């Protein structure tokens, strides 16, 4: 059994290219040219890539919110029949 970051199938990983570290942040964003104002797409980020990914989205005017993964999951409704 591997103890590498992201090794568990249930362990969300960072969205940065080639990064396999465990995600600890959720970057909520939308592209106003494509999405309705209330729609939120998400990228996940490890501690190392949070600032870089946030800046990438912010410079394009897409970034809406950055929250911890724990807080994001706590705010989401439970999946039917799920955990």
FENFENHU-V419236 format. One record per residue. N is the residue number from 1. RES is the residue in one letter. SS is DSSP state (alpha for helix, beta for strand, coil for the rest). PHI is phi as a letter, one per 40 degrees, with the letter a starting at -180 (NA if undefined). OMEGA is omega as a letter, one per 20 degrees, with the letter a starting at -180 (none if undefined). Layout:
# FENFENHU-V419236
N_RES_SS_PHI_OMEGA ; N_RES_SS_PHI_OMEGA
This chain:
# FENFENHU-V419236
1_X_coil_NA_a ; 2_X_coil_c_r ; 3_X_coil_b_a ; 4_X_coil_c_r ; 5_X_coil_d_r ; 6_X_coil_g_a ; 7_X_coil_c_r ; 8_X_coil_c_r ; 9_X_coil_c_a ; 10_X_coil_c_a ; 11_X_coil_c_r ; 12_X_coil_c_a ; 13_X_beta_b_a ; 14_X_coil_d_r ; 15_X_coil_c_r ; 16_X_coil_c_a ; 17_X_coil_d_r ; 18_X_coil_g_r ; 19_X_coil_c_r ; 20_X_coil_b_a ; 21_X_coil_c_r ; 22_X_beta_c_r ; 23_X_coil_c_r ; 24_X_coil_b_a ; 25_X_beta_b_r ; 26_X_beta_b_r ; 27_X_beta_b_a ; 28_X_beta_c_a ; 29_X_beta_a_r ; 30_X_coil_a_r ; 31_X_coil_b_a ; 32_X_coil_c_r ; 33_X_coil_c_a ; 34_X_coil_b_a ; 35_X_coil_b_r ; 36_X_coil_c_a ; 37_X_coil_d_a ; 38_X_coil_c_a ; 39_X_coil_c_r ; 40_X_coil_b_r ; 41_X_beta_c_a ; 42_X_beta_b_r ; 43_X_beta_b_r ; 44_X_beta_b_a ; 45_X_beta_a_r ; 46_X_coil_c_a ; 47_X_coil_c_a ; 48_X_coil_c_a ; 49_X_coil_b_a ; 50_X_alpha_d_a ; 51_X_alpha_c_a ; 52_X_alpha_c_a ; 53_X_alpha_c_r ; 54_X_alpha_c_r ; 55_X_alpha_c_r ; 56_X_alpha_d_r ; 57_X_alpha_c_a ; 58_X_alpha_c_a ; 59_X_alpha_c_r ; 60_X_coil_c_a ; 61_X_coil_g_a ; 62_X_coil_c_a ; 63_X_beta_c_r ; 64_X_beta_b_a ; 65_X_beta_a_r ; 66_X_beta_b_a ; 67_X_beta_b_r ; 68_X_beta_c_r ; 69_X_alpha_d_r ; 70_X_alpha_c_r ; 71_X_alpha_c_r ; 72_X_alpha_c_a ; 73_X_alpha_c_r ; 74_X_alpha_c_a ; 75_X_alpha_c_a ; 76_X_coil_c_r ; 77_X_coil_c_r ; 78_X_coil_c_r ; 79_X_coil_c_r ; 80_X_coil_d_r ; 81_X_coil_g_a ; 82_X_coil_c_a ; 83_X_coil_c_none
